[in-house]
């Protein structure tokens, strides 16, 4: 999220920890787990720099949906469990979706509430839909993979379509220090970012207007 992404949805008790304030010297944002997606230069230093959800006592697993800063093709995924020893997840799974394709495929009406319909995932588990995405809009980027405590895991991702959202599933629960998703912004999205940046620039003063005022 340090690169412009935002959290769209979460299941389970994702806690805001004080690590965001220490790492960025800013007030805590309005989304949970703000340190979840971060720049390479910002490493977790203690367990409190990451996030942790509550232990589950029933079926299912926890997840978080993140809207990427721009549409892009994913090339590398890092799941970092640094400093989480007895409370790290056992497995993780990562999915991606393109909100634009989802809207086109559903006739422009892809919005579901967090309690909307679901599709069956691996092992017959129900996959929740994101706030603007149908459940069948997701494709698997990283299959259910065993992870180790207190370890930085890096996975290469090849030939993925462009994505606007990712969903990280922690199975069944557990804490993470960081999730980093690296890739290439597609040209259309990059052009849109440039337009937004130029539109945000302050207007240059009008020399003629300044002379007239004088």
Secondary structure, DSSP 8 states (H G I E B T S, - for coil): -TTS-EEEEEES-----THHHHHH-S---SSS-TTSS--TT----SGGGSB------SSS-EEEEEEEEEEEEEEEEEEE-TT-STTB-SEEEEEEE-HHHHHHHTTT-----TTS--EE-GGG-EE---TTS-GGG-EEEEEEEE--TT-EEEEE--S--EEEEEEEEEES--BBSEEEEEEEE-HHHHHHHHHHHHHHS-----HHHHHHH-
